[in-house]
């Protein structure tokens, strides 16, 4: 399993939060609480489970490798955040 730099309870933000207006940021959009890492039942792929801290507080799962990826600087050249998700 790849190294996971997050612990359950950590609060993180998605890099797209940088692109929001101050009003949108005030809603907590693109902020999440880490629940933990689960294994996909069929493939055994590690999946990060996390809960939105905005809107309806939906739960999400994303492959851990994708969750820990760096931001694509070619696609998002003006983004300052280095990784897709970072602690705040």
VOPAKOL-198435 format. One record per atom (N, C-alpha, C): residue number from 0; residue in three letters; atom name; y, x, z. Coordinates in steps of 0.1 Angstrom, whole numbers, plus 5000, padded with zeros to 4 digits. Example, Ala and Ser with C-alpha at 12.3 -4.5 7.8 and 13.67 -1.06 7.14 Angstrom:
% residues 2
resi 0 resn Ala name N yy 4943 xx 5132 zz 5078
resi 0 resn Ala name CA yy 4955 xx 5123 zz 5078
resi 0 resn Ala name C yy 4967 xx 5132 zz 5078
resi 1 resn Ser name N yy 4978 xx 5128 zz 5071
resi 1 resn Ser name CA yy 4989 xx 5137 zz 5071
resi 1 resn Ser name C yy 5000 xx 5129 zz 5079
END
This chain:
% residues 88
resi 0 resn Unk name N yy 4988 xx 5009 zz 5000
resi 0 resn Unk name CA yy 5000 xx 5000 zz 5000
resi 0 resn Unk name C yy 5012 xx 5009 zz 5000
resi 1 resn Unk name N yy 5022 xx 5005 zz 4992
resi 1 resn Unk name CA yy 5035 xx 5013 zz 4992
resi 1 resn Unk name C yy 5043 xx 5011 zz 5005
resi 2 resn Unk name N yy 5051 xx 5021 zz 5007
resi 2 resn Unk name CA yy 5059 xx 5021 zz 5020
resi 2 resn Unk name C yy 5069 xx 5009 zz 5020
resi 3 resn Unk name N yy 5069 xx 5002 zz 5031
resi 3 resn Unk name CA yy 5078 xx 4990 zz 5032
resi 3 resn Unk name C yy 5088 xx 4994 zz 5043
resi 4 resn Unk name N yy 5101 xx 4993 zz 5039
resi 4 resn Unk name CA yy 5112 xx 4997 zz 5048
resi 4 resn Unk name C yy 5118 xx 4986 zz 5056
resi 5 resn Unk name N yy 5111 xx 4974 zz 5056
resi 5 resn Unk name CA yy 5116 xx 4963 zz 5063
resi 5 resn Unk name C yy 5106 xx 4958 zz 5073
resi 6 resn Unk name N yy 5112 xx 4952 zz 5084
resi 6 resn Unk name CA yy 5104 xx 4947 zz 5095
resi 6 resn Unk name C yy 5106 xx 4932 zz 5096
resi 7 resn Unk name N yy 5096 xx 4924 zz 5101
resi 7 resn Unk name CA yy 5099 xx 4910 zz 5103
resi 7 resn Unk name C yy 5112 xx 4908 zz 5112
resi 8 resn Unk name N yy 5120 xx 4898 zz 5107
resi 8 resn Unk name CA yy 5133 xx 4896 zz 5114
resi 8 resn Unk name C yy 5145 xx 4903 zz 5109
resi 9 resn Unk name N yy 5142 xx 4913 zz 5100
resi 9 resn Unk name CA yy 5154 xx 4920 zz 5094
resi 9 resn Unk name C yy 5161 xx 4910 zz 5085
resi 10 resn Unk name N yy 5174 xx 4911 zz 5084
resi 10 resn Unk name CA yy 5183 xx 4903 zz 5076
resi 10 resn Unk name C yy 5187 xx 4912 zz 5064
resi 11 resn Unk name N yy 5184 xx 4907 zz 5052
resi 11 resn Unk name CA yy 5187 xx 4915 zz 5040
resi 11 resn Unk name C yy 5195 xx 4907 zz 5030
resi 12 resn Unk name N yy 5201 xx 4914 zz 5021
resi 12 resn Unk name CA yy 5209 xx 4907 zz 5010
resi 12 resn Unk name C yy 5204 xx 4912 zz 4997
resi 13 resn Unk name N yy 5204 xx 4903 zz 4987
resi 13 resn Unk name CA yy 5200 xx 4906 zz 4973
resi 13 resn Unk name C yy 5213 xx 4912 zz 4967
resi 14 resn Unk name N yy 5211 xx 4921 zz 4958
resi 14 resn Unk name CA yy 5222 xx 4928 zz 4952
resi 14 resn Unk name C yy 5232 xx 4919 zz 4945
resi 15 resn Unk name N yy 5228 xx 4907 zz 4940
resi 15 resn Unk name CA yy 5237 xx 4898 zz 4933
resi 15 resn Unk name C yy 5247 xx 4892 zz 4943
resi 16 resn Unk name N yy 5246 xx 4894 zz 4956
resi 16 resn Unk name CA yy 5256 xx 4890 zz 4965
resi 16 resn Unk name C yy 5269 xx 4896 zz 4962
resi 17 resn Unk name N yy 5269 xx 4909 zz 4957
resi 17 resn Unk name CA yy 5281 xx 4916 zz 4954
resi 17 resn Unk name C yy 5290 xx 4908 zz 4943
resi 18 resn Unk name N yy 5283 xx 4900 zz 4935
resi 18 resn Unk name CA yy 5290 xx 4893 zz 4924
resi 18 resn Unk name C yy 5296 xx 4880 zz 4928
resi 19 resn Unk name N yy 5295 xx 4876 zz 4941
resi 19 resn Unk name CA yy 5300 xx 4863 zz 4945
resi 19 resn Unk name C yy 5314 xx 4864 zz 4949
resi 20 resn Unk name N yy 5321 xx 4852 zz 4949
resi 20 resn Unk name CA yy 5334 xx 4851 zz 4954
resi 20 resn Unk name C yy 5333 xx 4852 zz 4970
resi 21 resn Unk name N yy 5345 xx 4854 zz 4976
resi 21 resn Unk name CA yy 5345 xx 4853 zz 4991
resi 21 resn Unk name C yy 5340 xx 4840 zz 4996
resi 22 resn Unk name N yy 5344 xx 4829 zz 4989
resi 22 resn Unk name CA yy 5340 xx 4816 zz 4993
resi 22 resn Unk name C yy 5325 xx 4814 zz 4993
resi 23 resn Unk name N yy 5319 xx 4819 zz 4982
resi 23 resn Unk name CA yy 5304 xx 4818 zz 4981
resi 23 resn Unk name C yy 5297 xx 4827 zz 4991
resi 24 resn Unk name N yy 5303 xx 4839 zz 4994
resi 24 resn Unk name CA yy 5297 xx 4848 zz 5004
resi 24 resn Unk name C yy 5297 xx 4842 zz 5017
resi 25 resn Unk name N yy 5307 xx 4834 zz 5020
resi 25 resn Unk name CA yy 5308 xx 4827 zz 5033
resi 25 resn Unk name C yy 5297 xx 4817 zz 5036
resi 26 resn Unk name N yy 5290 xx 4813 zz 5025
resi 26 resn Unk name CA yy 5279 xx 4803 zz 5026
resi 26 resn Unk name C yy 5266 xx 4810 zz 5030
resi 27 resn Unk name N yy 5266 xx 4824 zz 5029
resi 27 resn Unk name CA yy 5254 xx 4831 zz 5032
resi 27 resn Unk name C yy 5245 xx 4833 zz 5020
resi 28 resn Unk name N yy 5250 xx 4829 zz 5008
resi 28 resn Unk name CA yy 5242 xx 4829 zz 4996
resi 28 resn Unk name C yy 5236 xx 4844 zz 4994
resi 29 resn Unk name N yy 5224 xx 4844 zz 4990
resi 29 resn Unk name CA yy 5217 xx 4857 zz 4987
resi 29 resn Unk name C yy 5214 xx 4865 zz 5000
resi 30 resn Unk name N yy 5214 xx 4859 zz 5012
resi 30 resn Unk name CA yy 5210 xx 4865 zz 5024
resi 30 resn Unk name C yy 5196 xx 4859 zz 5028
resi 31 resn Unk name N yy 5188 xx 4868 zz 5034
resi 31 resn Unk name CA yy 5174 xx 4864 zz 5037
resi 31 resn Unk name C yy 5169 xx 4870 zz 5050
resi 32 resn Unk name N yy 5160 xx 4863 zz 5056
resi 32 resn Unk name CA yy 5153 xx 4869 zz 5068
resi 32 resn Unk name C yy 5139 xx 4873 zz 5063
resi 33 resn Unk name N yy 5135 xx 4885 zz 5067
resi 33 resn Unk name CA yy 5122 xx 4890 zz 5063
resi 33 resn Unk name C yy 5111 xx 4883 zz 5073
resi 34 resn Unk name N yy 5101 xx 4877 zz 5067
resi 34 resn Unk name CA yy 5090 xx 4871 zz 5075
resi 34 resn Unk name C yy 5079 xx 4882 zz 5076
resi 35 resn Unk name N yy 5076 xx 4888 zz 5065
resi 35 resn Unk name CA yy 5066 xx 4899 zz 5066
resi 35 resn Unk name C yy 5059 xx 4901 zz 5052
resi 36 resn Unk name N yy 5049 xx 4909 zz 5052
resi 36 resn Unk name CA yy 5041 xx 4912 zz 5040
resi 36 resn Unk name C yy 5028 xx 4904 zz 5041
resi 37 resn Unk name N yy 5024 xx 4897 zz 5030
resi 37 resn Unk name CA yy 5012 xx 4890 zz 5029
resi 37 resn Unk name C yy 5004 xx 4895 zz 5017
resi 38 resn Unk name N yy 4991 xx 4893 zz 5017
resi 38 resn Unk name CA yy 4983 xx 4897 zz 5005
resi 38 resn Unk name C yy 4980 xx 4885 zz 4997
resi 39 resn Unk name N yy 4982 xx 4886 zz 4984
resi 39 resn Unk name CA yy 4978 xx 4876 zz 4974
resi 39 resn Unk name C yy 4963 xx 4873 zz 4976
resi 40 resn Unk name N yy 4959 xx 4861 zz 4977
resi 40 resn Unk name CA yy 4944 xx 4858 zz 4980
resi 40 resn Unk name C yy 4935 xx 4862 zz 4969
resi 41 resn Unk name N yy 4940 xx 4862 zz 4956
resi 41 resn Unk name CA yy 4931 xx 4865 zz 4945
resi 41 resn Unk name C yy 4931 xx 4880 zz 4942
resi 42 resn Unk name N yy 4943 xx 4886 zz 4941
resi 42 resn Unk name CA yy 4945 xx 4899 zz 4936
resi 42 resn Unk name C yy 4946 xx 4910 zz 4947
resi 43 resn Unk name N yy 4949 xx 4905 zz 4959
resi 43 resn Unk name CA yy 4951 xx 4914 zz 4971
resi 43 resn Unk name C yy 4964 xx 4922 zz 4969
resi 44 resn Unk name N yy 4973 xx 4918 zz 4960
resi 44 resn Unk name CA yy 4986 xx 4924 zz 4958
resi 44 resn Unk name C yy 4995 xx 4921 zz 4970
resi 45 resn Unk name N yy 5002 xx 4931 zz 4976
resi 45 resn Unk name CA yy 5011 xx 4928 zz 4987
resi 45 resn Unk name C yy 5023 xx 4921 zz 4982
resi 46 resn Unk name N yy 5026 xx 4910 zz 4990
resi 46 resn Unk name CA yy 5038 xx 4902 zz 4986
resi 46 resn Unk name C yy 5047 xx 4901 zz 4998
resi 47 resn Unk name N yy 5060 xx 4903 zz 4996
resi 47 resn Unk name CA yy 5070 xx 4901 zz 5006
resi 47 resn Unk name C yy 5073 xx 4886 zz 5008
resi 48 resn Unk name N yy 5072 xx 4882 zz 5020
resi 48 resn Unk name CA yy 5076 xx 4868 zz 5023
resi 48 resn Unk name C yy 5089 xx 4868 zz 5030
resi 49 resn Unk name N yy 5098 xx 4859 zz 5026
resi 49 resn Unk name CA yy 5112 xx 4859 zz 5031
resi 49 resn Unk name C yy 5118 xx 4845 zz 5030
resi 50 resn Unk name N yy 5127 xx 4842 zz 5039
resi 50 resn Unk name CA yy 5133 xx 4829 zz 5041
resi 50 resn Unk name C yy 5148 xx 4830 zz 5038
resi 51 resn Unk name N yy 5153 xx 4821 zz 5030
resi 51 resn Unk name CA yy 5167 xx 4820 zz 5026
resi 51 resn Unk name C yy 5175 xx 4816 zz 5039
resi 52 resn Unk name N yy 5187 xx 4822 zz 5041
resi 52 resn Unk name CA yy 5196 xx 4819 zz 5052
resi 52 resn Unk name C yy 5208 xx 4811 zz 5046
resi 53 resn Unk name N yy 5205 xx 4803 zz 5036
resi 53 resn Unk name CA yy 5215 xx 4794 zz 5030
resi 53 resn Unk name C yy 5208 xx 4782 zz 5024
resi 54 resn Unk name N yy 5215 xx 4772 zz 5020
resi 54 resn Unk name CA yy 5210 xx 4760 zz 5014
resi 54 resn Unk name C yy 5199 xx 4754 zz 5023
resi 55 resn Unk name N yy 5187 xx 4752 zz 5018
resi 55 resn Unk name CA yy 5177 xx 4745 zz 5026
resi 55 resn Unk name C yy 5168 xx 4755 zz 5033
resi 56 resn Unk name N yy 5171 xx 4768 zz 5033
resi 56 resn Unk name CA yy 5163 xx 4777 zz 5040
resi 56 resn Unk name C yy 5149 xx 4779 zz 5034
resi 57 resn Unk name N yy 5148 xx 4778 zz 5021
resi 57 resn Unk name CA yy 5135 xx 4779 zz 5014
resi 57 resn Unk name C yy 5128 xx 4792 zz 5017
resi 58 resn Unk name N yy 5115 xx 4792 zz 5016
resi 58 resn Unk name CA yy 5106 xx 4803 zz 5018
resi 58 resn Unk name C yy 5102 xx 4808 zz 5004
resi 59 resn Unk name N yy 5102 xx 4822 zz 5003
resi 59 resn Unk name CA yy 5099 xx 4828 zz 4990
resi 59 resn Unk name C yy 5089 xx 4839 zz 4992
resi 60 resn Unk name N yy 5081 xx 4842 zz 4981
resi 60 resn Unk name CA yy 5072 xx 4854 zz 4981
resi 60 resn Unk name C yy 5075 xx 4861 zz 4968
resi 61 resn Unk name N yy 5076 xx 4874 zz 4969
resi 61 resn Unk name CA yy 5078 xx 4882 zz 4957
resi 61 resn Unk name C yy 5069 xx 4895 zz 4958
resi 62 resn Unk name N yy 5063 xx 4900 zz 4947
resi 62 resn Unk name CA yy 5055 xx 4912 zz 4948
resi 62 resn Unk name C yy 5063 xx 4923 zz 4956
resi 63 resn Unk name N yy 5057 xx 4929 zz 4965
resi 63 resn Unk name CA yy 5063 xx 4939 zz 4973
resi 63 resn Unk name C yy 5070 xx 4950 zz 4965
resi 64 resn Unk name N yy 5062 xx 4955 zz 4954
resi 64 resn Unk name CA yy 5068 xx 4965 zz 4946
resi 64 resn Unk name C yy 5081 xx 4960 zz 4939
resi 65 resn Unk name N yy 5082 xx 4948 zz 4935
resi 65 resn Unk name CA yy 5094 xx 4943 zz 4929
resi 65 resn Unk name C yy 5105 xx 4942 zz 4940
resi 66 resn Unk name N yy 5101 xx 4937 zz 4951
resi 66 resn Unk name CA yy 5111 xx 4935 zz 4962
resi 66 resn Unk name C yy 5118 xx 4948 zz 4966
resi 67 resn Unk name N yy 5110 xx 4959 zz 4965
resi 67 resn Unk name CA yy 5115 xx 4972 zz 4969
resi 67 resn Unk name C yy 5122 xx 4980 zz 4958
resi 68 resn Unk name N yy 5121 xx 4975 zz 4946
resi 68 resn Unk name CA yy 5127 xx 4982 zz 4934
resi 68 resn Unk name C yy 5142 xx 4985 zz 4935
resi 69 resn Unk name N yy 5146 xx 4995 zz 4928
resi 69 resn Unk name CA yy 5160 xx 4998 zz 4927
resi 69 resn Unk name C yy 5166 xx 4989 zz 4917
resi 70 resn Unk name N yy 5179 xx 4987 zz 4918
resi 70 resn Unk name CA yy 5187 xx 4979 zz 4908
resi 70 resn Unk name C yy 5187 xx 4985 zz 4895
resi 71 resn Unk name N yy 5185 xx 4978 zz 4884
resi 71 resn Unk name CA yy 5185 xx 4983 zz 4871
resi 71 resn Unk name C yy 5200 xx 4986 zz 4867
resi 72 resn Unk name N yy 5204 xx 4998 zz 4868
resi 72 resn Unk name CA yy 5218 xx 5002 zz 4865
resi 72 resn Unk name C yy 5222 xx 5000 zz 4851
resi 73 resn Unk name N yy 5213 xx 5000 zz 4842
resi 73 resn Unk name CA yy 5216 xx 4998 zz 4828
resi 73 resn Unk name C yy 5220 xx 4983 zz 4826
resi 74 resn Unk name N yy 5213 xx 4974 zz 4833
resi 74 resn Unk name CA yy 5216 xx 4960 zz 4832
resi 74 resn Unk name C yy 5228 xx 4956 zz 4840
resi 75 resn Unk name N yy 5229 xx 4962 zz 4852
resi 75 resn Unk name CA yy 5240 xx 4959 zz 4862
resi 75 resn Unk name C yy 5248 xx 4972 zz 4865
resi 76 resn Unk name N yy 5256 xx 4977 zz 4856
resi 76 resn Unk name CA yy 5262 xx 4990 zz 4858
resi 76 resn Unk name C yy 5273 xx 4990 zz 4869
resi 77 resn Unk name N yy 5278 xx 4978 zz 4872
resi 77 resn Unk name CA yy 5289 xx 4978 zz 4882
resi 77 resn Unk name C yy 5284 xx 4975 zz 4896
resi 78 resn Unk name N yy 5271 xx 4973 zz 4898
resi 78 resn Unk name CA yy 5266 xx 4970 zz 4911
resi 78 resn Unk name C yy 5265 xx 4983 zz 4920
resi 79 resn Unk name N yy 5270 xx 4982 zz 4932
resi 79 resn Unk name CA yy 5270 xx 4994 zz 4941
resi 79 resn Unk name C yy 5258 xx 4995 zz 4949
resi 80 resn Unk name N yy 5251 xx 4984 zz 4952
resi 80 resn Unk name CA yy 5239 xx 4984 zz 4960
resi 80 resn Unk name C yy 5228 xx 4991 zz 4952
resi 81 resn Unk name N yy 5221 xx 5000 zz 4959
resi 81 resn Unk name CA yy 5211 xx 5008 zz 4952
resi 81 resn Unk name C yy 5198 xx 5001 zz 4950
resi 82 resn Unk name N yy 5193 xx 4993 zz 4960
resi 82 resn Unk name CA yy 5180 xx 4986 zz 4959
resi 82 resn Unk name C yy 5183 xx 4971 zz 4957
resi 83 resn Unk name N yy 5172 xx 4964 zz 4951
resi 83 resn Unk name CA yy 5173 xx 4950 zz 4949
resi 83 resn Unk name C yy 5176 xx 4943 zz 4962
resi 84 resn Unk name N yy 5170 xx 4946 zz 4973
resi 84 resn Unk name CA yy 5172 xx 4941 zz 4986
resi 84 resn Unk name C yy 5176 xx 4952 zz 4996
resi 85 resn Unk name N yy 5186 xx 4950 zz 5004
resi 85 resn Unk name CA yy 5190 xx 4960 zz 5014
resi 85 resn Unk name C yy 5193 xx 4953 zz 5027
resi 86 resn Unk name N yy 5191 xx 4960 zz 5039
resi 86 resn Unk name CA yy 5194 xx 4954 zz 5052
resi 86 resn Unk name C yy 5210 xx 4953 zz 5053
resi 87 resn Unk name N yy 5214 xx 4943 zz 5060
resi 87 resn Unk name CA yy 5228 xx 4941 zz 5063
resi 87 resn Unk name C yy 5230 xx 4940 zz 5078
END
